């Protein structure tokens, strides 16, 4: 109900194969570049003739240990799909290099793409609600992520479909939670600064207006401004839908957008669900004494946890 009615789409077809001779990257890559990436990390551009989802651009970064032979990869790799923060001008590329380095060092392939309205896809947002009045931009972000999971599971022979992970910061974390609540194929999900209470409106910032008006992500929430206690669903129910799946939540205590007490209350309720399902170890909740940012220590912690989940769940 919150995401709206997803219309029919036309996903890309055919196998996505590794190519040493990549097509040109999108224009933002030439502007932003990624000088912090370790030189041994090889990347593959998924472009218009080798597309992801509904003909999306994406980039996969491979660990140094990947075994290549000519134009093929000789092993199946675990994959982390990275979902970026609110970064309209830059999409996923800015500030993701250290995270890619940390993940590839642990043996993960990493897939990054711009969500609708961000980076190379800014113009796609412009007339979205004229075209899809019953849907939502958040719904489109979730749909794109699920289509990429489809691709990783069926069209990318070099990806281990049993080890697909989601990682997201800020907006990307919110999208990851919605996606994980709807898609059981995800091995583990890790989010940072991703949620607060929608029903409580006392953070002193935009509250649900950030979704309904400021960013236009979930327009139905606009009907509840001033009556937030009547919102029919909140993040405790959304996140509980992920249980007993593997979930790590990092929620900084000094996050100005999501009050620490509200987040902790939601996490306590979610932990009760995991305990009832006899999977308390599958839910990790941390509140570091810092503000809303995606630090290298958080990135390393997530990479380590993904590796632990992959080993312990075999």
Backbone as CSV, one residue per row, in Angstrom:
resi,resn,N_x,N_y,N_z,CA_x,CA_y,CA_z,C_x,C_y,C_z
1,UNK,0.839,-1.207,0.000,0.000,0.000,0.000,0.871,1.254,0.000
2,UNK,1.882,1.292,0.818,2.710,2.484,0.945,3.512,2.755,-0.324
3,UNK,4.015,1.710,-0.963,4.831,1.877,-2.165,3.995,2.154,-3.405
4,UNK,2.709,1.815,-3.374,1.854,2.044,-4.530,1.790,0.837,-5.449
5,UNK,1.095,1.005,-6.568,0.852,-0.090,-7.519,1.917,-0.094,-8.602
6,UNK,2.728,-1.131,-8.609,3.799,-1.239,-9.594,3.227,-1.624,-10.956
7,UNK,3.490,-0.845,-12.007,2.977,-1.176,-13.341,3.836,-2.244,-14.007
8,UNK,3.351,-2.841,-15.095,4.186,-3.804,-15.833,5.439,-3.125,-16.369
9,UNK,6.514,-3.886,-16.484,7.765,-3.364,-17.022,8.373,-4.325,-18.016
10,UNK,9.464,-3.905,-18.636,10.160,-4.744,-19.614,11.617,-4.867,-19.185
11,UNK,11.961,-5.902,-18.432,13.350,-6.060,-17.985,14.260,-6.492,-19.124
12,UNK,15.538,-6.191,-18.971,16.532,-6.624,-19.950,16.626,-8.148,-19.956
13,UNK,17.035,-8.691,-21.097,17.133,-10.142,-21.241,18.542,-10.524,-21.674
14,UNK,18.796,-11.827,-21.684,20.096,-12.338,-22.110,21.093,-12.375,-20.975
15,UNK,22.094,-13.223,-21.115,23.082,-13.384,-20.059,23.987,-12.165,-19.971
16,UNK,24.275,-11.748,-18.753,25.236,-10.672,-18.513,26.591,-11.325,-18.299
17,UNK,27.486,-11.164,-19.242,28.786,-11.834,-19.188,29.898,-10.815,-18.979
18,UNK,30.984,-11.276,-18.358,32.128,-10.400,-18.137,32.834,-10.127,-19.459
19,UNK,33.209,-8.859,-19.666,33.932,-8.479,-20.877,35.142,-7.635,-20.494
20,UNK,36.295,-8.042,-21.010,37.498,-7.239,-20.783,37.432,-5.920,-21.540
21,UNK,36.761,-5.939,-22.696,36.620,-4.720,-23.502,35.296,-4.063,-23.128
22,UNK,35.327,-3.226,-22.080,34.110,-2.597,-21.587,33.650,-1.471,-22.493
23,UNK,32.320,-1.218,-22.568,31.853,0.005,-23.217,32.239,1.212,-22.386
24,UNK,32.047,2.401,-22.933,32.363,3.611,-22.187,31.470,3.705,-20.956
25,UNK,32.027,4.235,-19.874,31.256,4.440,-18.657,30.320,5.627,-18.855
26,UNK,29.392,5.827,-17.921,28.502,6.975,-18.027,29.289,8.263,-17.793
27,UNK,28.666,9.398,-18.136,29.400,10.663,-18.110,29.867,11.061,-16.718
28,UNK,29.133,10.673,-15.667,29.539,11.061,-14.319,30.861,10.426,-13.915
29,UNK,31.142,9.254,-14.460,32.410,8.601,-14.136,33.587,9.450,-14.592
30,UNK,33.430,10.139,-15.726,34.503,11.002,-16.230,34.653,12.261,-15.383
31,UNK,33.546,12.686,-14.753,33.584,13.914,-13.953,34.080,13.633,-12.537
32,UNK,33.481,12.603,-11.894,33.790,12.320,-10.494,35.039,11.469,-10.357
33,UNK,35.139,10.439,-11.203,36.232,9.473,-11.139,36.258,8.795,-9.767
34,UNK,37.139,7.855,-9.598,37.244,7.143,-8.319,38.719,6.855,-8.013
35,UNK,39.480,7.906,-7.724,40.920,7.737,-7.504,41.247,6.918,-6.258
36,UNK,40.287,6.788,-5.324,40.545,6.037,-4.100,40.402,4.541,-4.243
37,UNK,39.924,4.071,-5.397,39.821,2.629,-5.607,41.202,2.011,-5.753
38,UNK,41.395,0.874,-5.138,42.674,0.189,-5.291,42.869,-0.217,-6.745
39,UNK,44.071,-0.036,-7.279,44.301,-0.272,-8.712,44.071,-1.713,-9.148
40,UNK,44.159,-2.663,-8.206,43.979,-4.068,-8.586,42.510,-4.464,-8.740
41,UNK,41.588,-3.577,-8.367,40.162,-3.885,-8.497,39.744,-3.715,-9.950
42,UNK,39.250,-4.795,-10.525,38.778,-4.741,-11.902,37.287,-4.461,-11.897
43,UNK,36.816,-3.660,-12.852,35.395,-3.361,-12.884,34.800,-3.666,-14.255
44,UNK,33.505,-3.930,-14.246,32.775,-4.212,-15.479,31.594,-3.262,-15.566
45,UNK,31.469,-2.568,-16.697,30.343,-1.681,-16.919,29.180,-2.497,-17.496
46,UNK,28.030,-2.387,-16.849,26.815,-2.985,-17.414,26.097,-1.853,-18.116
47,UNK,26.210,-1.834,-19.435,25.745,-0.700,-20.216,24.480,-0.994,-21.003
48,UNK,24.195,-0.167,-21.982,22.904,-0.265,-22.676,22.701,-1.564,-23.448
49,UNK,23.774,-2.192,-23.910,23.613,-3.444,-24.668,23.902,-4.673,-23.816
50,UNK,24.113,-4.450,-22.560,24.400,-5.543,-21.617,23.800,-5.123,-20.280
51,UNK,22.503,-4.715,-20.326,21.917,-3.903,-19.271,21.452,-4.703,-18.070
52,UNK,21.168,-3.962,-16.986,20.603,-4.540,-15.765,19.179,-4.031,-15.599
53,UNK,18.370,-4.785,-14.855,17.018,-4.335,-14.531,16.235,-3.960,-15.766
54,UNK,15.569,-2.809,-15.708,14.857,-2.298,-16.885,15.783,-1.371,-17.670
55,UNK,16.841,-1.983,-18.214,17.822,-1.301,-19.049,18.527,-0.173,-18.303
56,UNK,19.100,-0.545,-17.144,19.829,0.400,-16.310,21.333,0.251,-16.493
57,UNK,22.048,1.365,-16.299,23.498,1.315,-16.170,23.858,0.848,-14.762
58,UNK,24.919,0.088,-14.663,25.442,-0.318,-13.361,26.916,-0.656,-13.535
59,UNK,27.613,-0.789,-12.426,29.024,-1.171,-12.459,29.257,-2.250,-11.413
60,UNK,29.973,-3.301,-11.809,30.362,-4.348,-10.868,31.865,-4.266,-10.655
61,UNK,32.264,-4.274,-9.395,33.672,-4.235,-9.013,34.059,-5.620,-8.488
62,UNK,35.172,-6.148,-8.973,35.585,-7.502,-8.635,36.792,-7.500,-7.693
63,UNK,36.838,-8.456,-6.758,38.004,-8.555,-5.865,39.254,-8.970,-6.626
64,UNK,40.394,-8.622,-6.054,41.674,-8.934,-6.694,41.845,-10.434,-6.902
65,UNK,41.266,-11.240,-6.023,41.452,-12.691,-6.084,40.626,-13.379,-7.160
66,UNK,39.780,-12.625,-7.878,38.898,-13.235,-8.885,39.707,-13.957,-9.946
67,UNK,39.260,-15.168,-10.276,39.954,-15.984,-11.274,39.330,-15.755,-12.648
68,UNK,40.089,-15.071,-13.522,39.627,-14.783,-14.876,40.307,-15.717,-15.872
69,UNK,39.603,-16.004,-16.964,40.210,-16.698,-18.100,39.606,-16.112,-19.365
70,UNK,40.416,-15.359,-20.076,39.958,-14.631,-21.252,38.760,-13.755,-20.880
71,UNK,37.603,-14.008,-21.499,36.423,-13.181,-21.216,35.440,-13.874,-20.288
72,UNK,35.933,-14.670,-19.366,35.022,-15.354,-18.449,35.613,-15.371,-17.044
73,UNK,34.734,-15.556,-16.070,35.129,-15.647,-14.667,34.953,-17.087,-14.235
74,UNK,35.974,-17.652,-13.626,36.017,-19.085,-13.367,35.502,-19.463,-11.980
75,UNK,34.708,-18.612,-11.355,34.173,-18.921,-10.029,32.884,-18.150,-9.827
76,UNK,32.148,-18.520,-8.797,30.931,-17.800,-8.444,31.225,-16.934,-7.219
77,UNK,30.933,-15.659,-7.350,31.292,-14.689,-6.321,30.067,-14.244,-5.525
78,UNK,30.225,-14.031,-4.222,29.152,-13.374,-3.457,29.046,-11.926,-3.903
79,UNK,27.847,-11.387,-3.844,27.612,-10.036,-4.360,26.985,-9.149,-3.299
80,UNK,27.495,-7.910,-3.197,26.868,-6.877,-2.388,26.320,-5.807,-3.325
81,UNK,25.024,-5.540,-3.232,24.400,-4.452,-3.982,24.403,-3.230,-3.072
82,UNK,25.107,-2.178,-3.499,25.232,-0.976,-2.680,24.200,0.058,-3.104
83,UNK,23.430,0.559,-2.130,22.391,1.563,-2.373,22.816,2.868,-1.701
84,UNK,22.881,3.924,-2.484,23.534,5.170,-2.054,22.601,6.083,-1.254
85,UNK,23.202,7.124,-0.709,22.510,8.114,0.110,21.812,9.153,-0.768
86,UNK,21.226,10.193,-0.118,20.663,11.324,-0.854,21.825,12.079,-1.506
87,UNK,22.054,11.856,-2.785,23.179,12.486,-3.487,22.735,12.772,-4.915
88,UNK,21.918,13.818,-5.071,21.281,14.069,-6.363,22.291,14.266,-7.497
89,UNK,23.327,15.020,-7.236,24.256,15.352,-8.304,25.249,14.263,-8.643
90,UNK,25.476,13.325,-7.724,26.569,12.368,-7.924,26.135,10.910,-7.927
91,UNK,24.921,10.594,-7.471,24.501,9.197,-7.434,25.376,8.377,-6.501
92,UNK,25.653,7.151,-6.906,26.352,6.230,-5.994,27.861,6.455,-5.941
93,UNK,28.442,7.170,-6.905,29.895,7.159,-7.070,30.654,7.879,-5.968
94,UNK,30.088,8.911,-5.420,30.835,9.716,-4.462,30.890,9.023,-3.096
95,UNK,32.052,8.965,-2.507,32.278,8.453,-1.156,32.019,6.954,-1.004
96,UNK,32.035,6.202,-2.089,31.818,4.757,-1.960,33.107,3.957,-2.115
97,UNK,34.206,4.624,-2.432,35.440,3.906,-2.771,35.979,3.070,-1.614
98,UNK,35.972,3.649,-0.404,36.520,2.897,0.726,35.662,1.671,1.035
99,UNK,34.357,1.784,0.814,33.466,0.651,1.051,33.714,-0.440,0.013
100,UNK,33.881,-0.054,-1.239,34.192,-1.028,-2.286,35.520,-1.718,-1.985
101,UNK,36.505,-0.941,-1.548,37.805,-1.527,-1.182,37.644,-2.559,-0.064
102,UNK,36.856,-2.207,0.964,36.684,-3.105,2.115,35.981,-4.391,1.709
103,UNK,34.967,-4.278,0.856,34.190,-5.452,0.456,34.976,-6.352,-0.491
104,UNK,35.631,-5.761,-1.480,36.388,-6.587,-2.427,37.560,-7.274,-1.737
105,UNK,38.124,-6.626,-0.723,39.209,-7.252,0.037,38.723,-8.518,0.740
106,UNK,37.429,-8.562,1.078,36.835,-9.737,1.725,36.346,-10.770,0.707
107,UNK,36.528,-10.503,-0.585,36.143,-11.482,-1.607,34.780,-11.251,-2.233
108,UNK,34.143,-10.105,-1.942,32.823,-9.811,-2.508,32.950,-9.026,-3.806
109,UNK,32.080,-9.335,-4.756,31.853,-8.423,-5.868,30.869,-7.370,-5.377
110,UNK,30.961,-6.153,-5.916,30.097,-5.054,-5.483,29.426,-4.447,-6.705
111,UNK,28.110,-4.304,-6.641,27.366,-3.680,-7.745,26.816,-2.347,-7.266
112,UNK,27.121,-1.291,-8.023,26.600,0.032,-7.720,25.787,0.562,-8.884
113,UNK,24.704,1.274,-8.594,23.913,1.900,-9.652,23.230,3.130,-9.081
114,UNK,22.860,4.052,-9.951,22.157,5.259,-9.526,20.671,4.956,-9.408
115,UNK,20.078,5.323,-8.270,18.641,5.181,-8.117,17.929,6.323,-8.846
116,UNK,16.680,6.122,-9.181,15.931,7.113,-9.946,15.931,8.464,-9.226
117,UNK,16.198,9.525,-9.995,16.247,10.871,-9.439,17.613,11.317,-8.994
118,UNK,18.617,10.447,-9.163,19.958,10.735,-8.651,21.013,10.454,-9.714
119,UNK,22.075,11.254,-9.693,23.195,11.021,-10.599,22.772,11.057,-12.056
120,UNK,23.051,9.999,-12.767,22.743,9.924,-14.196,21.253,9.794,-14.473
121,UNK,20.446,9.622,-13.418,19.006,9.387,-13.617,18.159,10.521,-13.034
122,UNK,18.711,11.715,-12.955,17.965,12.840,-12.388,16.708,13.148,-13.202
123,UNK,16.819,13.123,-14.520,15.688,13.506,-15.371,14.536,12.507,-15.307
124,UNK,14.809,11.280,-14.895,13.740,10.289,-14.827,12.683,10.641,-13.783
125,UNK,13.066,11.451,-12.820,12.126,11.841,-11.766,11.138,12.898,-12.240
126,UNK,11.512,13.651,-13.261,10.830,14.897,-13.611,9.320,14.739,-13.795
127,UNK,8.887,13.772,-14.579,7.455,13.598,-14.856,6.948,12.260,-14.318
128,UNK,7.599,11.762,-13.269,7.283,10.420,-12.787,5.811,10.280,-12.423
129,UNK,5.269,11.217,-11.652,3.898,11.055,-11.157,2.847,11.385,-12.214
130,UNK,3.248,12.044,-13.301,2.344,12.172,-14.439,2.197,10.836,-15.155
131,UNK,3.281,10.083,-15.174,3.271,8.786,-15.862,2.717,7.681,-14.979
132,UNK,3.027,7.754,-13.664,2.657,6.667,-12.748,1.960,7.243,-11.500
133,UNK,0.740,7.760,-11.655,0.081,8.418,-10.512,-0.269,7.483,-9.361
134,UNK,-0.312,6.181,-9.609,-0.667,5.235,-8.540,0.547,4.575,-7.913
135,UNK,1.747,4.926,-8.392,2.969,4.288,-7.899,3.690,5.287,-6.994
136,UNK,4.955,5.028,-6.672,5.778,5.959,-5.907,7.223,5.835,-6.363
137,UNK,7.990,6.897,-6.146,9.413,6.854,-6.496,10.128,5.819,-5.639
138,UNK,9.766,5.717,-4.360,10.345,4.676,-3.510,10.003,3.293,-4.063
139,UNK,8.771,3.129,-4.548,8.386,1.856,-5.153,9.244,1.524,-6.359
140,UNK,9.565,2.540,-7.168,10.432,2.328,-8.327,11.843,1.947,-7.885
141,UNK,12.350,2.594,-6.825,13.682,2.258,-6.322,13.737,0.804,-5.855
142,UNK,12.695,0.374,-5.148,12.636,-1.008,-4.679,12.511,-1.961,-5.856
143,UNK,11.674,-1.618,-6.830,11.496,-2.474,-8.009,12.803,-2.633,-8.772
144,UNK,13.553,-1.528,-8.940,14.855,-1.609,-9.626,15.811,-2.522,-8.873
145,UNK,15.828,-2.394,-7.555,16.727,-3.231,-6.753,16.355,-4.704,-6.876
146,UNK,15.069,-5.008,-6.866,14.632,-6.403,-6.976,14.931,-6.963,-8.369
147,UNK,14.836,-6.125,-9.400,15.185,-6.594,-10.738,16.676,-6.890,-10.842
148,UNK,17.492,-6.107,-10.155,18.928,-6.376,-10.152,19.218,-7.668,-9.389
149,UNK,18.451,-7.936,-8.330,18.582,-9.230,-7.647,18.206,-10.359,-8.604
150,UNK,17.157,-10.148,-9.410,16.800,-11.135,-10.438,17.972,-11.373,-11.379
151,UNK,18.582,-10.285,-11.831,19.720,-10.407,-12.752,20.851,-11.203,-12.118
152,UNK,21.173,-10.872,-10.875,22.268,-11.562,-10.187,21.955,-13.039,-10.004
153,UNK,20.673,-13.371,-9.847,20.273,-14.752,-9.602,20.169,-15.576,-10.878
154,UNK,19.854,-14.925,-12.001,19.535,-15.687,-13.220,20.356,-15.312,-14.448
155,UNK,20.865,-14.068,-14.525,21.518,-13.613,-15.750,23.026,-13.454,-15.599
156,UNK,23.527,-13.532,-14.370,24.966,-13.379,-14.126,25.515,-14.696,-13.611
157,UNK,26.056,-15.501,-14.500,26.529,-16.825,-14.121,27.704,-16.810,-13.172
158,UNK,28.354,-15.668,-13.020,29.532,-15.570,-12.146,29.162,-15.139,-10.723
159,UNK,27.869,-14.960,-10.448,27.413,-14.571,-9.120,26.796,-15.770,-8.402
160,UNK,27.154,-15.938,-7.132,26.562,-16.978,-6.291,25.188,-16.485,-5.830
161,UNK,24.132,-17.025,-6.413,22.781,-16.527,-6.128,22.361,-16.769,-4.677
162,UNK,23.055,-17.632,-3.977,22.739,-17.891,-2.571,23.438,-16.923,-1.621
163,UNK,24.250,-16.045,-2.169,24.981,-15.081,-1.335,24.902,-13.691,-1.945
164,UNK,23.683,-13.156,-1.949,23.437,-11.797,-2.426,23.058,-10.935,-1.224
165,UNK,23.786,-9.834,-1.031,23.615,-8.977,0.135,23.214,-7.562,-0.307
166,UNK,22.544,-6.842,0.595,22.223,-5.442,0.383,22.921,-4.599,1.440
167,UNK,23.462,-3.462,1.020,24.043,-2.499,1.959,23.588,-1.113,1.552
168,UNK,23.127,-0.319,2.512,22.654,1.010,2.169,22.880,2.016,3.270
169,UNK,23.139,3.241,2.849,23.327,4.351,3.786,22.241,5.399,3.535
170,UNK,21.634,5.913,4.603,20.602,6.952,4.531,19.465,6.492,3.623
171,UNK,19.177,7.203,2.533,18.109,6.788,1.619,18.317,5.360,1.149
172,UNK,19.562,5.016,0.817,19.859,3.660,0.363,19.523,2.622,1.412
173,UNK,19.713,2.967,2.677,19.349,2.055,3.755,17.854,1.851,3.830
174,UNK,17.087,2.921,3.636,15.626,2.811,3.644,15.153,1.918,2.513
175,UNK,15.709,2.117,1.317,15.355,1.275,0.169,15.721,-0.178,0.440
176,UNK,16.870,-0.394,1.062,17.304,-1.762,1.380,16.323,-2.441,2.328
177,UNK,15.803,-1.708,3.316,14.852,-2.294,4.273,13.548,-2.680,3.585
178,UNK,13.010,-1.795,2.753,11.794,-2.125,2.011,12.021,-3.346,1.118
179,UNK,13.167,-3.369,0.446,13.463,-4.477,-0.471,13.587,-5.788,0.281
180,UNK,14.328,-5.781,1.386,14.523,-7.001,2.160,13.217,-7.500,2.766
181,UNK,12.301,-6.561,3.084,11.001,-6.954,3.636,10.159,-7.689,2.601
182,UNK,10.446,-7.449,1.319,9.640,-8.027,0.242,10.322,-9.171,-0.495
183,UNK,11.621,-9.361,-0.283,12.382,-10.307,-1.107,13.229,-11.218,-0.225
184,UNK,12.874,-12.475,-0.175,13.553,-13.432,0.714,14.847,-13.979,0.125
185,UNK,15.204,-13.584,-1.086,16.432,-14.101,-1.706,17.689,-13.441,-1.165
186,UNK,17.534,-12.403,-0.362,18.675,-11.657,0.142,19.279,-12.384,1.341
187,UNK,20.570,-12.625,1.280,21.267,-13.342,2.352,21.417,-12.500,3.601
188,UNK,21.679,-11.220,3.427,21.861,-10.341,4.574,21.741,-8.893,4.147
189,UNK,21.276,-8.048,5.064,21.068,-6.628,4.786,21.733,-5.820,5.892
190,UNK,22.479,-4.782,5.509,23.118,-3.893,6.482,22.790,-2.454,6.120
191,UNK,22.315,-1.682,7.106,21.918,-0.298,6.851,22.499,0.631,7.909
192,UNK,22.720,1.874,7.495,23.232,2.914,8.397,22.355,4.147,8.253
193,UNK,21.910,4.703,9.383,21.082,5.926,9.390,19.916,5.808,8.421
194,UNK,19.127,4.761,8.575,18.142,4.410,7.559,16.692,4.662,7.943
195,UNK,16.390,4.849,9.217,14.981,4.958,9.589,14.806,5.587,10.963
196,UNK,13.592,6.056,11.171,13.115,6.482,12.475,11.653,6.113,12.552
197,UNK,10.923,6.737,13.438,9.491,6.465,13.531,8.722,7.423,12.633
198,UNK,7.868,6.886,11.762,7.021,7.735,10.940,5.825,8.250,11.736
199,UNK,5.390,7.475,12.716,4.202,7.869,13.490,4.504,8.949,14.528
200,UNK,5.762,9.031,14.961,6.151,10.086,15.900,6.782,11.217,15.113
201,UNK,6.362,12.429,15.372,6.829,13.561,14.578,7.405,14.634,15.493
202,UNK,8.578,14.359,16.057,9.152,15.324,16.996,10.665,15.448,16.875
203,UNK,11.211,15.129,15.709,12.664,15.203,15.554,13.150,16.639,15.342
204,UNK,12.218,17.560,15.011,12.626,18.931,14.737,13.074,19.142,13.310
205,UNK,13.037,18.082,12.492,13.385,18.213,11.074,12.128,17.963,10.234
206,UNK,12.288,17.439,9.027,11.145,17.326,8.121,10.202,16.176,8.471
207,UNK,10.666,15.202,9.245,9.855,14.035,9.598,9.291,13.387,8.333
208,UNK,7.993,13.025,8.320,7.467,12.319,7.149,7.418,13.217,5.921
209,UNK,7.559,14.533,6.110,7.594,15.434,4.952,8.800,15.144,4.064
210,UNK,9.866,14.588,4.648,11.023,14.254,3.807,10.645,13.223,2.757
211,UNK,9.712,12.323,3.103,9.268,11.318,2.148,8.164,11.845,1.238
212,UNK,7.206,12.580,1.789,6.029,12.960,1.010,6.234,14.212,0.174
213,UNK,7.030,15.172,0.672,7.114,16.455,-0.013,8.532,16.852,-0.419
214,UNK,9.478,16.760,0.520,10.830,17.231,0.222,11.465,16.431,-0.915
215,UNK,11.349,15.098,-0.849,11.949,14.242,-1.878,10.917,13.531,-2.752
216,UNK,9.644,13.610,-2.397,8.603,13.012,-3.228,8.698,11.504,-3.353
217,UNK,9.121,10.841,-2.295,9.361,9.400,-2.367,8.114,8.576,-2.066
218,UNK,7.343,8.991,-1.078,6.157,8.249,-0.641,5.012,9.245,-0.462
219,UNK,4.367,9.638,-1.547,3.381,10.722,-1.472,2.189,10.432,-0.569
220,UNK,1.813,9.164,-0.372,0.659,8.851,0.466,0.847,9.328,1.905
221,UNK,2.092,9.447,2.347,2.329,9.909,3.712,1.879,11.356,3.912
222,UNK,1.779,12.122,2.827,1.355,13.512,2.935,-0.046,13.674,3.494
223,UNK,-0.871,12.666,3.322,-2.235,12.739,3.857,-2.263,12.685,5.383
224,UNK,-1.136,12.277,5.992,-1.126,12.058,7.443,-0.363,13.138,8.206
225,UNK,0.062,14.193,7.514,0.770,15.264,8.205,-0.170,15.905,9.222
226,UNK,0.262,15.926,10.470,-0.577,16.408,11.556,-1.376,15.311,12.232
227,UNK,-1.436,14.158,11.583,-2.130,12.986,12.146,-1.248,11.748,11.976
228,UNK,0.040,11.911,12.330,1.015,10.839,12.082,0.666,9.550,12.813
229,UNK,-0.029,9.650,13.946,-0.370,8.444,14.700,-1.350,7.545,13.953
230,UNK,-1.925,8.056,12.861,-2.877,7.267,12.070,-2.221,6.583,10.871
231,UNK,-0.908,6.776,10.690,-0.217,6.090,9.585,-0.339,4.584,9.797
232,UNK,-0.826,3.837,8.814,-1.133,2.419,9.041,0.072,1.493,9.154
233,UNK,1.266,1.972,8.841,2.450,1.115,8.937,3.642,1.965,9.333
234,UNK,4.524,1.394,10.143,5.738,2.100,10.539,6.923,1.147,10.378
235,UNK,8.119,1.655,10.666,9.313,0.866,10.376,9.457,-0.368,11.261
236,UNK,8.822,-0.385,12.436,8.912,-1.611,13.234,8.252,-2.774,12.503
237,UNK,7.118,-2.508,11.848,6.430,-3.572,11.095,7.165,-3.917,9.802
238,UNK,7.685,-2.891,9.140,8.429,-3.132,7.893,9.666,-3.978,8.169
239,UNK,10.432,-3.587,9.193,11.676,-4.300,9.493,11.382,-5.695,10.039
240,UNK,10.316,-5.840,10.817,9.961,-7.166,11.337,9.631,-8.140,10.222
241,UNK,9.221,-7.621,9.073,8.932,-8.489,7.937,10.184,-9.154,7.378
242,UNK,11.352,-8.613,7.730,12.610,-9.212,7.269,12.945,-10.457,8.078
243,UNK,12.497,-10.501,9.324,12.822,-11.627,10.220,12.329,-12.948,9.640
244,UNK,13.118,-14.031,9.806,14.376,-14.134,10.553,15.626,-13.909,9.696
245,UNK,15.508,-13.131,8.619,16.659,-12.880,7.765,17.745,-12.101,8.484
246,UNK,18.958,-12.211,7.996,20.112,-11.544,8.614,20.031,-10.028,8.398
247,UNK,20.123,-9.275,9.494,19.980,-7.828,9.409,20.906,-7.143,10.407
248,UNK,21.688,-6.178,9.912,22.497,-5.315,10.775,22.008,-3.884,10.636
249,UNK,21.734,-3.243,11.759,21.307,-1.846,11.786,22.317,-1.043,12.603
250,UNK,22.897,-0.018,11.966,23.771,0.919,12.665,23.056,2.265,12.683
251,UNK,22.734,2.734,13.881,21.934,3.953,14.042,22.668,4.921,14.968
252,UNK,23.408,5.881,14.435,24.170,6.809,15.277,23.290,7.518,16.307
253,UNK,23.786,7.642,17.522,23.026,8.268,18.606,22.728,9.741,18.327
254,UNK,23.605,10.408,17.592,23.456,11.847,17.360,22.882,12.152,15.981
255,UNK,22.162,11.202,15.400,21.521,11.416,14.105,20.399,12.442,14.274
256,UNK,20.524,13.604,13.634,19.542,14.682,13.831,18.201,14.373,13.183
257,UNK,18.188,13.446,12.218,16.940,13.136,11.522,16.129,12.044,12.217
258,UNK,16.814,11.143,12.901,16.145,10.005,13.519,16.531,9.930,14.994
259,UNK,15.691,10.467,15.899,16.020,10.474,17.332,16.366,9.087,17.854
260,UNK,17.428,9.018,18.639,17.971,7.735,19.096,16.946,6.914,19.874
261,UNK,16.137,7.568,20.711,15.156,6.830,21.513,14.080,6.180,20.650
262,UNK,13.649,6.897,19.597,12.644,6.331,18.687,13.199,5.105,17.969
263,UNK,14.441,5.242,17.483,15.064,4.136,16.753,15.256,2.935,17.677
264,UNK,15.706,3.199,18.898,15.935,2.107,19.851,14.628,1.386,20.195
265,UNK,13.543,2.138,20.334,12.251,1.523,20.630,11.817,0.600,19.498
266,UNK,12.005,1.052,18.259,11.673,0.215,17.103,12.543,-1.036,17.099
267,UNK,13.851,-0.847,17.336,14.778,-1.980,17.329,14.441,-2.992,18.421
268,UNK,13.986,-2.512,19.569,13.612,-3.422,20.655,12.443,-4.306,20.246
269,UNK,11.450,-3.710,19.586,10.318,-4.490,19.094,10.732,-5.497,18.037
270,UNK,11.631,-5.082,17.139,12.119,-5.998,16.098,12.879,-7.155,16.729
271,UNK,13.695,-6.856,17.733,14.457,-7.908,18.413,13.544,-8.936,19.060
272,UNK,12.398,-8.493,19.575,11.430,-9.426,20.161,10.904,-10.402,19.106
273,UNK,10.670,-9.889,17.899,10.204,-10.764,16.811,11.275,-11.799,16.476
274,UNK,12.526,-11.352,16.358,13.629,-12.279,16.066,13.759,-13.323,17.180
275,UNK,13.563,-12.905,18.412,13.649,-13.845,19.537,12.515,-14.866,19.467
276,UNK,11.313,-14.416,19.149,10.179,-15.333,19.015,10.420,-16.359,17.911
277,UNK,11.121,-15.926,16.863,11.426,-16.825,15.747,12.703,-17.627,15.987
278,UNK,13.247,-17.529,17.205,14.441,-18.267,17.618,15.642,-17.960,16.722
279,UNK,15.763,-16.684,16.364,16.899,-16.252,15.544,17.442,-14.914,16.034
280,UNK,17.645,-14.756,17.366,18.106,-13.452,17.865,19.477,-13.045,17.332
281,UNK,20.312,-14.019,17.000,21.651,-13.689,16.506,21.618,-13.142,15.079
282,UNK,20.479,-13.265,14.395,20.371,-12.767,13.024,20.124,-11.262,12.973
283,UNK,19.852,-10.657,14.120,19.593,-9.214,14.164,20.659,-8.531,15.009
284,UNK,21.416,-7.640,14.382,22.472,-6.886,15.057,22.069,-5.407,15.060
285,UNK,22.032,-4.816,16.249,21.663,-3.407,16.372,22.736,-2.664,17.155
286,UNK,23.247,-1.561,16.568,24.303,-0.795,17.207,23.986,0.691,17.123
287,UNK,24.271,1.396,18.221,24.086,2.838,18.279,25.399,3.516,18.682
288,UNK,26.309,3.714,17.741,27.579,4.354,18.076,27.378,5.823,18.448
289,UNK,28.259,6.330,19.285,28.172,7.714,19.759,28.767,8.651,18.716
290,UNK,28.035,8.832,17.626,28.499,9.707,16.549,27.291,10.275,15.827
291,UNK,27.534,11.102,14.821,26.448,11.716,14.068,26.178,10.920,12.791
292,UNK,25.263,11.416,11.977,24.845,10.722,10.753,25.933,10.836,9.677
293,UNK,26.766,9.807,9.577,27.718,9.699,8.473,28.137,8.238,8.336
294,UNK,28.735,7.922,7.193,29.067,6.542,6.831,30.575,6.382,6.926
295,UNK,31.049,6.057,8.114,32.486,6.057,8.374,33.160,4.794,7.838
296,UNK,34.483,4.869,7.707,35.246,3.699,7.263,35.136,2.562,8.268
297,UNK,35.063,2.887,9.552,34.922,1.820,10.555,33.577,1.111,10.411
298,UNK,32.513,1.859,10.112,31.207,1.237,9.853,31.271,0.345,8.614
299,UNK,31.917,0.832,7.589,32.030,0.074,6.343,32.781,-1.235,6.568
300,UNK,33.864,-1.160,7.321,34.634,-2.371,7.620,33.816,-3.331,8.471
301,UNK,33.060,-2.793,9.419,32.231,-3.626,10.290,31.178,-4.382,9.473
302,UNK,30.592,-3.695,8.511,29.598,-4.340,7.654,30.252,-5.424,6.804
303,UNK,31.407,-5.125,6.219,32.114,-6.115,5.401,32.465,-7.355,6.222
304,UNK,32.944,-7.148,7.441,33.266,-8.276,8.325,32.015,-9.096,8.648
305,UNK,30.901,-8.395,8.903,29.664,-9.098,9.260,29.124,-9.906,8.087
306,UNK,29.168,-9.332,6.892,28.737,-10.085,5.707,29.539,-11.381,5.569
307,UNK,30.842,-11.268,5.771,31.695,-12.454,5.661,31.330,-13.480,6.731
308,UNK,31.022,-13.017,7.937,30.623,-13.931,9.024,29.306,-14.619,8.693
309,UNK,28.341,-13.872,8.183,27.039,-14.442,7.815,27.215,-15.523,6.758
310,UNK,28.070,-15.246,5.781,28.271,-16.209,4.702,28.885,-17.506,5.210
311,UNK,29.764,-17.392,6.204,30.420,-18.582,6.758,29.502,-19.362,7.696
312,UNK,28.788,-18.632,8.566,27.988,-19.323,9.592,26.694,-19.906,9.025
313,UNK,26.205,-19.374,7.916,24.932,-19.838,7.353,25.100,-20.937,6.321
314,UNK,26.305,-21.432,6.146,26.516,-22.493,5.155,25.865,-23.788,5.625
